[in-house]
Amino acid sequence: MFSNSVILGRRLLKVTPKLNAVRTKYLTADGKPRDQLTMRNVDIMVDPNENLIDEFMSGYGKERLNFERSDIGMWKSCYGDNYSLVFICPKGTNKIIQTVHYFKFHPISPLIGEPHQYNGFFWVHPDYRASDSMILCDNIVKDGLRTVGGNSVSHCFPSSMKIWRKMFGGNTYSHIQYVSYYKMDEMKVPKDLNTDGILIKNATDVPNEDIVKYDQEMFPYERSKYVLTLLRKKNGFGKVAYDENGKVIGFGTVIIYPSGECVLSPLYADDKRIAQAIFKNILEQIPLDDKRLLRFHVRSVDKCQGGFEWIQPFVKCPIRKELAAYLCYNTHLPVINYKKAFVNFPYTNCAI
């Protein structure tokens, strides 16, 4: 079961002598001493098998409210060899103590430039949150980065900005991401919203190219299979907006996860009125009094048109938001059109 990690482990071992050179006292979360993590006493599981994914889901995986097991299969299916999931375990065990994944995004013609690697899904077991874990992550990410031109991109939580700075020498970032949570009884469907001239269709009923072409106007990198899959998930409410001339003017979806978390992501539109029309159409199909639903989860970034103000007609309370993450990059920012991005794609796997 460890065969996938052998080549990567040997390659990293050649470039990480510092892992064995440092002598520091490492402690678990409850203050007990533990061994230092080195390349010699861990297994690096690249593209782990189903049994190990089950092990992950029985622990930290089930704690993530905006994630489900099938997402891993979706990412692999949509991105193929441009996606890698990595688990780290103490050698010879199935105890997952660290996770990270990365996507390679290739530019779409006529955009000229190098691809970038987007890193996400970073988690470290509380007993292993120390410099040795950071060094392991640093080398795993940079090993994957060697094939994509050296440009790494990631949404870093405030608590992980220090790790990013140590990995790449600085905290250069492009946008700040915020998140809002609203309880179900705080949501409402506005009755007087003007949606004249806007036609909303189910994402399952429109041509693929309508969705893909509009997506590439905001993010000109290959993710066509992913955007189509995301907007057409069975536990989602994917919608596409058209004007009276049949032109695509926006799309969006709300996905309801097993936890009851209702995640609005993404929401792209030409203007605020269209974004509101899409969300209204979705909200009309969600029973807000269903006790199985936990809350609405809405993310956006400080450079998005309309910020968070667009959602005010749908909430009974004042708009609220809290800082979630910074979009960091180590050489250059991917090409991003913020003008139509009211809510960005899931932050674990896309820059916008």
C-alpha positions as CSV (number, residue, x, y, z in Angstrom):
1,M,0.0,0.0,0.0
2,F,3.0,2.3,0.4
3,S,4.3,1.9,-3.2
4,N,3.0,5.2,-4.4
5,S,5.3,7.1,-2.0
6,V,8.6,5.4,-2.6
7,I,9.9,7.4,-5.5
8,L,8.8,10.7,-4.0
9,G,10.3,9.8,-0.6
10,R,13.6,8.9,-2.1
11,R,13.7,12.1,-4.2
12,L,12.9,14.3,-1.2
13,L,15.4,12.4,1.0
14,K,18.2,13.7,-1.3
15,V,17.2,17.3,-0.8
16,T,16.3,17.4,2.9
17,P,19.3,16.7,5.0
18,K,18.2,19.5,7.3
19,L,15.4,17.2,8.5
20,N,17.9,14.9,10.2
21,A,20.3,17.7,11.2
22,V,17.9,19.6,13.5
23,R,17.8,18.6,17.1
24,T,14.7,20.1,18.8
25,K,12.4,18.9,21.5
26,Y,9.0,18.1,20.0
27,L,5.9,17.8,22.1
28,T,2.3,16.5,21.5
29,A,-0.7,18.7,22.1
30,D,-0.9,17.5,25.8
31,G,2.8,18.2,26.4
32,K,4.2,14.7,26.0
33,P,7.5,14.3,24.1
34,R,7.4,12.8,20.6
35,D,10.0,11.9,18.0
36,Q,11.0,14.4,15.4
37,L,9.4,13.8,12.0
38,T,12.0,13.0,9.3
39,M,11.9,11.5,5.8
40,R,13.1,8.3,7.4
41,N,10.3,7.8,9.9
42,V,7.2,8.8,7.8
43,D,5.4,7.4,4.8
44,I,4.4,9.9,2.2
45,M,1.3,8.7,0.5
46,V,0.8,10.2,-2.9
47,D,-2.7,9.5,-4.4
48,P,-3.6,7.3,-1.4
49,N,-5.8,4.2,-1.8
50,E,-9.4,3.9,-0.8
51,N,-8.7,2.3,2.5
52,L,-6.5,5.2,3.6
53,I,-9.1,7.7,2.4
54,D,-11.7,5.8,4.6
55,E,-9.2,6.2,7.5
56,F,-9.0,9.9,6.8
57,M,-12.8,10.3,6.7
58,S,-13.2,8.5,10.0
59,G,-11.1,11.2,11.6
60,Y,-10.5,14.7,10.4
61,G,-12.4,14.2,7.1
62,K,-15.8,13.9,8.9
63,E,-15.1,17.2,10.8
64,R,-15.0,19.3,7.6
65,L,-18.5,20.7,7.2
66,N,-18.0,21.8,3.6
67,F,-16.5,18.6,2.2
68,E,-17.6,15.1,1.4
69,R,-15.7,11.9,0.6
70,S,-16.7,12.0,-3.1
71,D,-15.0,15.3,-3.6
72,I,-11.6,13.6,-3.7
73,G,-12.8,11.3,-6.5
74,M,-14.3,14.4,-8.3
75,W,-11.0,16.3,-8.1
76,K,-9.0,13.3,-9.5
77,S,-11.6,12.6,-12.2
78,C,-11.7,16.2,-13.3
79,Y,-8.0,17.0,-13.2
80,G,-6.3,13.6,-13.8
81,D,-2.5,13.8,-13.7
82,N,-2.8,17.5,-12.8
83,Y,-4.0,16.6,-9.3
84,S,-2.2,15.1,-6.4
85,L,-3.4,14.3,-2.9
86,V,-0.8,13.6,-0.3
87,F,-1.2,12.1,3.2
88,I,1.7,11.7,5.7
89,C,1.7,8.9,8.2
90,P,4.2,7.7,10.8
91,K,6.1,4.9,9.1
92,G,4.2,1.6,8.8
93,T,0.9,3.0,10.1
94,N,-2.4,4.3,8.8
95,K,-2.4,7.2,11.2
96,I,-2.8,10.3,9.0
97,I,-1.0,13.3,10.6
98,Q,-0.8,15.7,7.7
99,T,-2.6,16.4,4.4
100,V,-2.0,18.6,1.4
101,H,-3.1,18.5,-2.2
102,Y,-2.2,20.5,-5.3
103,F,-3.6,21.2,-8.7
104,K,-1.7,22.2,-11.8
105,F,-3.5,24.9,-13.8
106,H,-2.5,25.4,-17.4
107,P,-3.3,28.6,-19.3
108,I,-5.8,28.6,-22.1
109,S,-5.0,30.1,-25.5
110,P,-4.6,33.0,-26.2
111,L,-3.3,33.5,-22.7
112,I,0.5,33.0,-22.8
113,G,2.4,32.2,-19.6
114,E,3.5,29.5,-17.3
115,P,1.0,27.2,-15.4
116,H,0.7,27.6,-11.7
117,Q,0.3,25.1,-8.9
118,Y,-2.6,25.7,-6.5
119,N,-2.1,24.2,-3.0
120,G,-4.8,23.5,-0.5
121,F,-6.4,21.0,1.9
122,F,-3.6,21.6,4.3
123,W,-4.1,20.1,7.8
124,V,-1.7,18.9,10.5
125,H,-2.7,16.7,13.5
126,P,-2.5,18.8,16.7
127,D,0.2,16.5,18.0
128,Y,2.5,17.4,15.1
129,R,2.1,21.1,14.6
130,A,5.7,22.2,14.7
131,S,8.6,23.1,12.5
132,D,9.3,19.5,11.4
133,S,5.8,19.2,9.9
134,M,6.3,22.5,8.1
135,I,9.6,21.3,6.6
136,L,7.9,18.2,5.3
137,C,5.1,20.2,3.7
138,D,7.7,22.6,2.2
139,N,9.5,19.8,0.4
140,I,6.4,18.0,-0.7
141,V,4.9,21.2,-2.2
142,K,8.1,22.2,-3.9
143,D,8.7,18.8,-5.3
144,G,5.4,19.0,-7.1
145,L,6.2,22.6,-8.1
146,R,9.2,21.7,-10.1
147,T,7.1,20.6,-13.0
148,V,5.0,23.8,-13.3
149,G,7.5,26.6,-13.5
150,G,7.9,27.4,-9.9
151,N,4.8,29.5,-9.3
152,S,2.9,28.4,-6.2
153,V,-0.5,29.8,-5.2
154,S,-2.6,29.2,-2.1
155,H,-5.3,30.6,0.2
156,C,-3.4,30.9,3.5
157,F,-5.3,31.3,6.8
158,P,-3.8,34.0,9.1
159,S,-2.4,31.2,11.3
160,S,-0.6,29.7,8.3
161,M,0.9,32.9,6.9
162,K,4.1,32.3,8.9
163,I,4.5,28.9,7.3
164,W,4.1,30.4,3.8
165,R,6.7,33.1,4.6
166,K,9.2,30.5,5.7
167,M,8.5,28.4,2.6
168,F,8.8,31.2,0.0
169,G,10.5,34.1,1.8
170,G,7.6,36.5,1.9
171,N,3.9,37.0,2.3
172,T,2.9,38.6,-1.0
173,Y,-0.8,38.3,-1.5
174,S,-3.4,39.5,-4.0
175,H,-6.8,39.4,-2.3
176,I,-8.3,38.9,1.1
177,Q,-11.0,36.2,1.4
178,Y,-13.9,36.6,3.8
179,V,-16.6,34.2,4.9
180,S,-20.2,34.7,6.2
181,Y,-22.4,32.3,8.0
182,Y,-26.1,32.7,8.3
183,K,-28.5,30.4,10.1
184,M,-31.5,29.1,8.1
185,D,-34.0,31.3,10.0
186,E,-31.9,34.3,9.1
187,M,-32.5,33.8,5.4
188,K,-35.4,34.9,3.3
189,V,-36.6,34.9,-0.3
190,P,-37.3,38.6,-1.3
191,K,-40.6,39.2,-3.0
192,D,-39.9,42.5,-4.7
193,L,-36.6,41.6,-6.5
194,N,-36.5,42.9,-10.1
195,T,-35.4,40.0,-12.3
196,D,-36.9,41.3,-15.6
197,G,-35.1,40.2,-18.7
198,I,-33.1,37.4,-16.9
199,L,-33.8,33.8,-17.8
200,I,-32.5,31.2,-15.3
201,K,-32.0,27.6,-16.4
202,N,-30.7,24.5,-14.6
203,A,-27.1,23.8,-15.3
204,T,-28.0,20.3,-16.4
205,D,-30.1,21.7,-19.2
206,V,-27.6,24.0,-21.0
207,P,-24.7,23.3,-23.4
208,N,-21.3,22.6,-21.9
209,E,-19.7,25.4,-23.8
210,D,-22.1,28.0,-22.4
211,I,-20.7,27.3,-18.9
212,V,-17.1,26.8,-19.8
213,K,-16.8,29.9,-22.0
214,Y,-18.2,32.1,-19.3
215,D,-15.9,30.6,-16.7
216,Q,-12.9,31.2,-18.8
217,E,-13.7,34.9,-19.0
218,M,-12.9,35.1,-15.3
219,F,-10.2,32.5,-14.9
220,P,-8.4,31.6,-18.2
221,Y,-6.9,28.3,-17.0
222,E,-8.1,24.8,-17.8
223,R,-10.8,23.6,-15.4
224,S,-13.6,22.9,-17.8
225,K,-14.5,19.4,-16.5
226,Y,-14.5,20.7,-12.9
227,V,-16.8,23.6,-13.4
228,L,-19.3,21.4,-15.3
229,T,-19.2,18.7,-12.6
230,L,-19.5,21.3,-9.8
231,L,-22.5,23.0,-11.3
232,R,-24.2,19.7,-12.0
233,K,-23.7,17.9,-8.7
234,K,-26.7,15.9,-7.5
235,N,-26.7,17.5,-4.1
236,G,-26.4,21.0,-5.7
237,F,-28.6,23.6,-7.3
238,G,-26.5,24.7,-10.3
239,K,-28.0,27.6,-12.4
240,V,-27.1,29.5,-15.5
241,A,-28.5,32.9,-16.4
242,Y,-29.2,34.2,-19.9
243,D,-30.3,37.6,-21.2
244,E,-33.2,38.1,-23.7
245,N,-30.8,37.5,-26.6
246,G,-29.6,34.1,-25.3
247,K,-26.3,35.3,-24.0
248,V,-24.8,33.8,-20.8
249,I,-24.7,36.5,-18.2
250,G,-23.9,34.4,-15.1
251,F,-23.9,31.1,-13.2
252,G,-23.9,29.8,-9.7
253,T,-24.7,26.9,-7.4
254,V,-25.5,26.0,-3.8
255,I,-24.2,22.6,-2.7
256,I,-25.8,21.0,0.4
257,Y,-23.2,18.8,2.2
258,P,-24.0,15.8,4.5
259,S,-23.3,18.1,7.5
260,G,-26.2,20.3,6.4
261,E,-23.8,23.1,5.4
262,C,-25.3,25.0,2.4
263,V,-22.3,26.4,0.5
264,L,-22.8,29.0,-2.1
265,S,-19.8,28.6,-4.4
266,P,-19.3,29.9,-7.0
267,L,-21.5,32.9,-8.1
268,Y,-20.3,34.7,-11.2
269,A,-22.5,37.3,-12.9
270,D,-22.3,40.4,-15.1
271,D,-23.8,42.6,-12.4
272,K,-25.4,42.6,-9.0
273,R,-29.0,42.3,-10.3
274,I,-28.1,39.1,-12.2
275,A,-26.2,37.6,-9.2
276,Q,-29.3,38.2,-7.1
277,A,-31.6,36.7,-9.7
278,I,-29.5,33.5,-9.7
279,F,-29.4,33.2,-5.9
280,K,-33.2,33.9,-5.6
281,N,-33.9,31.1,-8.1
282,I,-31.8,28.7,-6.0
283,L,-33.2,29.8,-2.7
284,E,-36.7,29.2,-3.8
285,Q,-35.9,25.5,-4.1
286,I,-34.3,25.1,-0.7
287,P,-36.7,24.5,2.3
288,L,-35.4,27.0,4.8
289,D,-37.4,25.3,7.6
290,D,-35.7,21.9,7.1
291,K,-34.2,21.0,10.4
292,R,-31.5,18.9,8.7
293,L,-30.0,22.1,7.2
294,L,-27.3,23.7,9.3
295,R,-26.5,27.1,7.9
296,F,-25.5,29.1,4.8
297,H,-21.8,29.4,4.0
298,V,-20.9,32.3,1.8
299,R,-17.4,33.3,0.7
300,S,-16.1,36.2,-1.3
301,V,-13.0,38.4,-1.7
302,D,-12.3,42.1,-1.2
303,K,-11.8,42.7,-4.9
304,C,-15.2,41.2,-6.0
305,Q,-17.7,43.6,-7.5
306,G,-20.3,44.4,-5.0
307,G,-18.5,42.7,-2.1
308,F,-21.0,41.2,0.2
309,E,-23.6,43.9,-0.2
310,W,-25.4,42.0,-2.9
311,I,-26.8,39.4,-0.4
312,Q,-28.6,42.0,1.8
313,P,-32.1,41.3,0.3
314,F,-31.8,37.7,1.3
315,V,-30.9,38.1,5.0
316,K,-33.0,39.3,7.8
317,C,-30.0,40.5,9.8
318,P,-27.2,43.0,9.0
319,I,-24.5,41.6,6.7
320,R,-21.6,40.1,8.6
321,K,-18.3,38.7,7.5
322,E,-15.0,37.5,9.0
323,L,-11.5,37.3,7.6
324,A,-10.8,33.8,6.3
325,A,-7.6,33.8,4.2
326,Y,-5.2,35.6,1.9
327,L,-4.4,34.5,-1.7
328,C,-0.7,34.1,-1.6
329,Y,1.7,33.6,-4.5
330,N,5.4,33.2,-4.7
331,T,6.3,34.6,-8.2
332,H,3.3,36.1,-9.9
333,L,-0.5,36.2,-9.6
334,P,-2.6,34.1,-11.9
335,V,-4.6,36.1,-14.4
336,I,-7.9,36.8,-12.6
337,N,-10.9,38.9,-13.7
338,Y,-12.6,39.9,-10.4
339,K,-15.3,42.1,-12.0
340,K,-17.8,39.3,-12.3
341,A,-16.8,37.1,-9.3
342,F,-19.4,37.7,-6.6
343,V,-18.5,34.4,-4.8
344,N,-15.4,32.5,-5.6
345,F,-14.9,28.8,-6.3
346,P,-14.3,26.5,-3.3
347,Y,-11.2,27.9,-1.7
348,T,-9.5,24.5,-1.3
349,N,-8.9,24.1,-5.0
350,C,-9.1,27.4,-7.0
351,A,-7.6,30.8,-6.8
352,I,-11.0,32.5,-7.7
